[in-house]
Amino acid sequence: MKAKHLIAFVIRLALVVLFLILAVMAVRWVTKNAYDFGYRIFTEKSQDTGEGKDVVVLIRENMSEQDLAELMVEKGLAKSKWLFLIQYKLTGMKKIESGTYTLNTSMTTHDIAVILSGEKDTESETETEEAEENPA
């Protein structure tokens, strides 16, 4: 009788330990991927370095940001739909102007957002003004 209880206890203990190991591995995988994704949101560069490749995109009227992100991935201007979507939202650009645009694979999400919104890039203008005022 004691042997059955001992075997049952050992099996339950082994299952609990196995569950805990799997839970720790799952938490580690989730946190690693979440960190990598979060890191890429703020450090992701353009698709190509140097000259890049020109890509013509047609932005339809009333195109959603998700549709835009899918189009950017399809055209090779972004690696990840979700990464582009979050980066686009973080640019603060509210509107997407419909039309045909020639974009380049060397552009960042911020560059693309500025062009598609039809707004001026005040961040780049400030940097240019500072460089003109303080030549090296």
Order of alpha helices (4+ residues) and beta strands (2+ residues): alpha-beta-alpha-alpha-beta-alpha-alpha
